[in-house]
Amino acid sequence: MNRLNIGGHDIPEGSVTQIEMPVAKLYTDTDISMPVHVIRGRKSGPTLFVSAAVHGDELNGIEIIRRLIGRKSLRNINGSLILVPIVNVYGVLNQNRYMPDRRDLNRSFPGSSKGSLAGRVADKFLNEIVRQCDYGIDLHTGAMHRSNIPQVRANLDDKETRELAEAFDVPVLINANVKDGSLRQSAVESGTKVLLYEAGEALRFDELSIRAGVKGIMNIMAHLGMTKSKSRKKIVNPFIAYNSSWLRANSSGIVRNLKNLGDQVVKGDALAEIGTPFGKVIDIVRASRGGIIIGKQNIPLVQEGDAMFHIAYFKGLDDEVAEHIEIMQDSLLPDGDEFNNRNI
């Protein structure tokens, strides 16, 4: 296998290594470091990174990686697994999406060793981790007060990337173009194929999203031949969304949701009522076309123009997608936890 050096540490084959990779200092002269957990097998194989908390308020990925680190089955793998539970350490400390310089780290790649703070962190992560890997999985959640159903976003026009996305085993795949300055864009330009896993809500642990993420990463490792176990039988067949859009509030007020994450809707369906503090309904948010709700706002207050429901469109396959979402939920949460009441 190739030599692997992270943060000045040579990591030998057949080892498990934890590294505190220096990033920068706080005002108080306190060192800030990025935690990195590396598992290297004795046999050759691909190098895969899994990263979380590029946005500091997106916590589900941290728990996904914590559970992976605790898996005994990963102590003897083929190739190398690099786990980075917290990329944006500053954001996690402040429970904030952004860096202290108010920049979005996921719009600051490839960065620069002499640039802004966000640019320096991006540069270090890209060069120390990403460019040494063949594949990557970047873990995200919805924004504040917004939840996403478990979904994978990737360049599905690339055959190998599409095969990886399908192996992850969630019902919804979104063929998403890379965005300027994103980790995924810089990774692709460096020859690293990356999946972006979106699930849950910022500043919350969501059990279904966590379990689906752990299972998906294990499926990817089996697909790549990094683990001895064969890929398990798929829970669901994935469906590719050919388009998606957000429905926005036309009025300001207090919300009563009528539809939830994962629900199938048809054109004209009432998704939510918007009313006054006196109980008068002043507007009804309706579906403009048929699809599946893959994201929604959770806070029951809206201003005119706020995004409320993210609808994905599947070319007449909505019934099957909705069914497969239910199958995923029942399989990963067999105790019957309700989809919208799983925050722990």
C-alpha positions as CSV (number, residue, x, y, z in Angstrom):
1,M,0.0,0.0,0.0
2,N,1.0,3.6,-0.4
3,R,2.6,5.5,2.4
4,L,0.0,7.4,4.5
5,N,1.1,10.5,6.4
6,I,-1.4,12.8,8.2
7,G,-0.4,15.8,10.2
8,G,3.3,14.7,10.2
9,H,2.4,11.2,11.5
10,D,3.4,8.1,9.4
11,I,0.6,5.6,9.8
12,P,1.8,2.0,9.4
13,E,-0.2,-0.8,7.9
14,G,-2.2,-2.9,10.3
15,S,-2.6,-0.1,12.8
16,V,-5.3,2.0,14.5
17,T,-4.2,5.5,15.0
18,Q,-5.8,8.6,16.6
19,I,-4.4,12.0,15.6
20,E,-5.1,15.5,16.8
21,M,-4.2,17.4,13.7
22,P,-3.3,21.0,14.6
23,V,-5.5,23.7,12.9
24,A,-5.0,27.0,14.6
25,K,-5.2,28.7,18.0
26,L,-8.0,30.5,19.8
27,Y,-7.5,34.1,21.1
28,T,-6.5,32.5,24.5
29,D,-3.5,30.8,22.9
30,T,-5.3,27.5,23.2
31,D,-4.5,25.0,20.5
32,I,-7.3,23.8,18.3
33,S,-7.0,20.5,16.5
34,M,-9.0,18.4,14.2
35,P,-9.6,14.8,15.5
36,V,-8.7,12.1,13.0
37,H,-9.1,8.3,13.5
38,V,-7.3,6.1,11.0
39,I,-7.7,2.3,10.5
40,R,-5.2,0.7,8.2
41,G,-5.4,-2.9,7.1
42,R,-2.5,-5.2,6.4
43,K,-3.9,-6.0,2.9
44,S,-4.1,-3.5,0.1
45,G,-7.3,-1.8,-0.8
46,P,-8.8,1.6,-1.4
47,T,-8.5,4.6,0.9
48,L,-11.8,6.0,2.1
49,F,-12.5,9.1,4.2
50,V,-15.7,9.8,6.1
51,S,-16.1,13.4,7.3
52,A,-18.7,15.1,9.5
53,A,-19.4,18.6,10.9
54,V,-18.0,20.5,7.9
55,H,-20.9,22.7,9.1
56,G,-20.5,23.0,12.8
57,D,-24.1,22.6,13.8
58,E,-24.6,19.4,11.8
59,L,-24.2,16.7,14.5
60,N,-25.7,13.5,13.2
61,G,-22.5,12.7,11.3
62,I,-20.4,12.9,14.5
63,E,-22.5,10.2,16.1
64,I,-22.4,8.1,12.9
65,I,-18.6,8.2,13.0
66,R,-18.5,7.5,16.8
67,R,-20.5,4.3,16.2
68,L,-18.2,3.3,13.3
69,I,-15.1,3.8,15.5
70,G,-16.7,1.4,18.1
71,R,-17.2,-1.4,15.5
72,K,-14.9,-4.3,16.1
73,S,-15.5,-5.6,12.6
74,L,-13.6,-2.6,11.2
75,R,-10.3,-3.5,13.0
76,N,-9.3,-5.8,10.2
77,I,-10.1,-4.2,6.8
78,N,-8.5,-4.1,3.4
79,G,-7.1,-0.7,2.6
80,S,-7.4,2.4,4.8
81,L,-10.4,4.1,6.5
82,I,-9.9,7.8,7.6
83,L,-12.6,9.0,10.0
84,V,-12.9,12.7,10.7
85,P,-15.8,13.3,13.1
86,I,-15.4,17.1,13.4
87,V,-13.9,19.1,10.5
88,N,-15.2,22.5,11.6
89,V,-14.1,22.4,15.3
90,Y,-14.8,26.1,15.7
91,G,-18.4,25.7,14.6
92,V,-19.1,22.8,16.9
93,L,-17.6,24.7,19.8
94,N,-20.0,27.5,19.0
95,Q,-22.9,25.3,17.9
96,N,-22.8,27.3,14.7
97,R,-22.8,26.4,11.0
98,Y,-20.0,28.8,10.1
99,M,-16.4,29.5,10.9
100,P,-15.5,32.3,13.3
101,D,-14.8,34.6,10.2
102,R,-18.5,34.0,9.2
103,R,-17.4,32.0,6.2
104,D,-19.1,28.8,5.1
105,L,-16.3,26.2,5.2
106,N,-18.1,24.2,2.5
107,R,-17.8,27.2,0.1
108,S,-14.1,27.8,1.0
109,F,-12.4,24.9,-0.8
110,P,-9.7,24.4,-2.1
111,G,-8.6,27.2,0.3
112,S,-5.1,28.4,0.9
113,S,-2.5,28.0,3.6
114,K,-2.2,31.8,3.6
115,G,-5.8,32.7,3.2
116,S,-8.7,33.4,5.6
117,L,-9.3,31.1,8.6
118,A,-11.9,29.1,6.6
119,G,-9.5,28.9,3.7
120,R,-6.7,27.6,5.9
121,V,-8.9,24.9,7.4
122,A,-10.1,23.9,3.9
123,D,-6.6,23.8,2.6
124,K,-5.4,21.6,5.5
125,F,-8.3,19.2,5.3
126,L,-8.1,18.9,1.5
127,N,-4.3,18.3,1.4
128,E,-3.9,16.2,4.5
129,I,-7.0,14.0,4.1
130,V,-9.0,14.2,0.9
131,R,-6.2,14.1,-1.7
132,Q,-4.8,10.9,-0.1
133,C,-8.1,9.1,-0.7
134,D,-9.8,7.3,-3.5
135,Y,-13.3,7.8,-2.2
136,G,-15.1,9.9,0.4
137,I,-18.4,10.2,2.2
138,D,-19.3,13.6,3.6
139,L,-22.0,13.6,6.2
140,H,-24.5,16.5,6.5
141,T,-27.9,17.4,7.9
142,G,-30.6,19.9,7.2
143,A,-30.1,23.5,8.4
144,M,-31.5,25.0,11.6
145,H,-35.2,24.0,12.1
146,R,-35.2,21.9,8.9
147,S,-35.1,18.2,8.5
148,N,-34.0,16.1,5.6
149,I,-35.1,12.5,4.9
150,P,-32.0,10.2,4.5
151,Q,-30.8,10.8,1.0
152,V,-27.5,10.7,-1.0
153,R,-26.5,13.5,-3.4
154,A,-23.8,12.9,-5.9
155,N,-22.8,13.2,-9.6
156,L,-24.9,10.2,-10.8
157,D,-23.8,10.8,-14.4
158,D,-20.5,9.2,-13.4
159,K,-21.0,5.4,-13.5
160,E,-18.8,4.5,-10.6
161,T,-20.2,7.2,-8.4
162,R,-23.7,6.1,-9.2
163,E,-22.9,2.5,-8.3
164,L,-21.5,3.8,-4.9
165,A,-24.7,5.8,-4.3
166,E,-26.9,2.8,-5.1
167,A,-24.8,0.6,-2.8
168,F,-25.4,3.1,0.1
169,D,-29.0,1.8,0.2
170,V,-31.3,4.7,0.9
171,P,-34.5,5.3,-1.1
172,V,-33.7,8.7,-2.4
173,L,-30.7,9.6,-4.7
174,I,-30.4,13.2,-6.0
175,N,-28.3,13.8,-9.1
176,A,-26.6,17.0,-7.8
177,N,-24.1,19.2,-9.6
178,V,-21.1,20.3,-7.5
179,K,-21.2,23.8,-6.1
180,D,-18.4,26.2,-6.4
181,G,-16.1,26.2,-3.4
182,S,-17.5,22.9,-2.0
183,L,-15.5,20.0,-0.6
184,R,-17.1,17.8,-3.2
185,Q,-16.0,20.0,-6.1
186,S,-12.4,20.1,-4.9
187,A,-12.4,16.3,-4.2
188,V,-13.7,15.5,-7.7
189,E,-11.0,17.8,-9.2
190,S,-8.4,15.8,-7.2
191,G,-9.7,12.5,-8.5
192,T,-11.6,11.5,-5.3
193,K,-15.1,10.3,-5.8
194,V,-17.4,11.6,-3.1
195,L,-21.0,11.0,-1.9
196,L,-22.8,13.5,0.2
197,Y,-25.2,12.0,2.7
198,E,-28.0,14.3,3.9
199,A,-30.3,13.4,6.8
200,G,-31.9,14.9,9.9
201,E,-31.8,18.3,11.4
202,A,-29.0,20.6,12.7
203,L,-28.2,20.4,16.4
204,R,-30.1,17.2,16.9
205,F,-29.4,13.5,16.9
206,D,-31.9,11.6,14.7
207,E,-31.9,7.9,15.2
208,L,-33.2,6.8,11.8
209,S,-30.7,9.1,10.1
210,I,-27.8,7.8,12.2
211,R,-28.7,4.1,11.7
212,A,-29.2,4.6,7.9
213,G,-25.8,6.4,7.8
214,V,-23.9,3.7,9.6
215,K,-25.5,1.0,7.5
216,G,-24.8,3.0,4.3
217,I,-21.1,3.4,5.1
218,M,-20.7,-0.3,5.9
219,N,-22.4,-1.1,2.6
220,I,-20.0,1.1,0.7
221,M,-17.0,-0.6,2.4
222,A,-18.4,-4.0,1.5
223,H,-19.0,-2.8,-2.1
224,L,-15.4,-1.6,-2.3
225,G,-14.0,-4.8,-0.9
226,M,-12.7,-3.2,2.3
227,T,-14.6,-5.6,4.5
228,K,-14.8,-9.4,4.3
229,S,-18.5,-9.5,4.7
230,K,-20.5,-9.5,1.5
231,S,-22.9,-6.6,0.9
232,R,-26.1,-7.3,2.7
233,K,-29.4,-7.7,0.8
234,K,-30.7,-4.2,0.1
235,I,-33.5,-2.9,2.3
236,V,-34.8,-0.7,-0.5
237,N,-34.1,0.0,-4.2
238,P,-33.0,3.6,-4.6
239,F,-34.8,6.0,-6.9
240,I,-33.2,9.0,-8.6
241,A,-34.9,12.3,-8.3
242,Y,-34.8,14.1,-11.6
243,N,-35.7,17.4,-10.1
244,S,-36.6,19.0,-6.7
245,S,-37.9,22.4,-5.5
246,W,-38.8,24.2,-2.3
247,L,-42.4,25.4,-1.7
248,R,-42.4,28.8,0.1
249,A,-44.9,30.6,2.3
250,N,-47.1,33.2,0.6
251,S,-48.1,34.6,4.0
252,S,-46.5,35.2,7.5
253,G,-48.0,33.4,10.5
254,I,-48.3,30.3,12.6
255,V,-48.1,26.9,10.9
256,R,-50.1,23.8,11.3
257,N,-48.4,21.0,9.2
258,L,-50.7,18.6,7.4
259,K,-47.9,16.5,5.7
260,N,-44.7,15.1,7.0
261,L,-41.2,14.0,5.8
262,G,-41.5,11.1,3.4
263,D,-45.1,11.7,2.5
264,Q,-46.3,11.4,-1.1
265,V,-48.2,14.4,-2.4
266,V,-50.1,15.1,-5.5
267,K,-50.7,18.4,-7.2
268,G,-53.1,20.5,-5.2
269,D,-52.6,18.6,-1.9
270,A,-52.7,20.9,1.2
271,L,-49.4,20.6,3.0
272,A,-49.8,23.2,5.7
273,E,-52.1,25.9,7.0
274,I,-50.8,29.3,7.9
275,G,-52.9,31.3,10.5
276,T,-53.1,34.2,12.8
277,P,-52.6,34.1,16.6
278,F,-56.4,34.3,16.8
279,G,-56.8,31.0,14.9
280,K,-57.9,32.3,11.6
281,V,-56.5,30.4,8.6
282,I,-55.1,33.0,6.1
283,D,-53.3,30.8,3.7
284,I,-52.9,27.1,2.7
285,V,-49.6,25.8,1.2
286,R,-50.4,23.4,-1.6
287,A,-48.3,21.1,-3.7
288,S,-47.6,22.6,-7.1
289,R,-47.0,19.1,-8.5
290,G,-46.8,15.5,-7.4
291,G,-43.7,14.2,-5.5
292,I,-42.2,13.1,-2.2
293,I,-41.4,15.4,0.7
294,I,-37.7,15.0,1.3
295,G,-37.2,18.1,3.5
296,K,-39.3,20.4,5.6
297,Q,-39.2,23.3,8.0
298,N,-39.9,22.3,11.6
299,I,-40.4,25.6,13.4
300,P,-44.1,26.4,13.4
301,L,-43.6,30.1,12.5
302,V,-43.0,31.5,9.0
303,Q,-42.4,34.8,7.3
304,E,-43.6,35.3,3.8
305,G,-41.1,33.8,1.4
306,D,-39.7,31.2,3.9
307,A,-38.9,27.8,2.4
308,M,-41.3,25.2,4.0
309,F,-41.3,21.9,2.0
310,H,-38.7,20.4,-0.2
311,I,-40.4,18.2,-2.8
312,A,-38.5,15.7,-5.1
313,Y,-39.9,14.5,-8.3
314,F,-39.5,10.9,-9.6
315,K,-41.2,10.6,-13.0
316,G,-44.3,8.7,-11.9
317,L,-42.6,6.5,-9.3
318,D,-43.9,8.4,-6.3
319,D,-45.9,5.4,-5.0
320,E,-42.9,3.2,-5.0
321,V,-40.6,5.7,-3.4
322,A,-43.1,6.4,-0.6
323,E,-43.4,2.6,0.0
324,H,-39.6,2.2,0.1
325,I,-39.3,5.0,2.6
326,E,-41.7,3.2,4.9
327,I,-39.7,-0.1,4.4
328,M,-36.5,1.7,5.4
329,Q,-38.1,3.1,8.5
330,D,-39.6,-0.2,9.6
331,S,-36.3,-2.0,9.0
332,L,-34.1,0.5,10.9
333,L,-36.5,1.4,13.6
334,P,-38.3,-1.9,14.3
335,D,-39.4,-0.7,17.7
336,G,-42.0,1.5,16.0
337,D,-40.6,4.9,16.7
338,E,-42.5,7.5,14.8
339,F,-40.7,9.2,11.9
340,N,-41.2,12.7,13.2
341,N,-40.6,12.0,16.9
342,R,-37.2,10.4,17.0
343,N,-35.0,13.2,18.2
344,I,-32.9,12.0,21.2
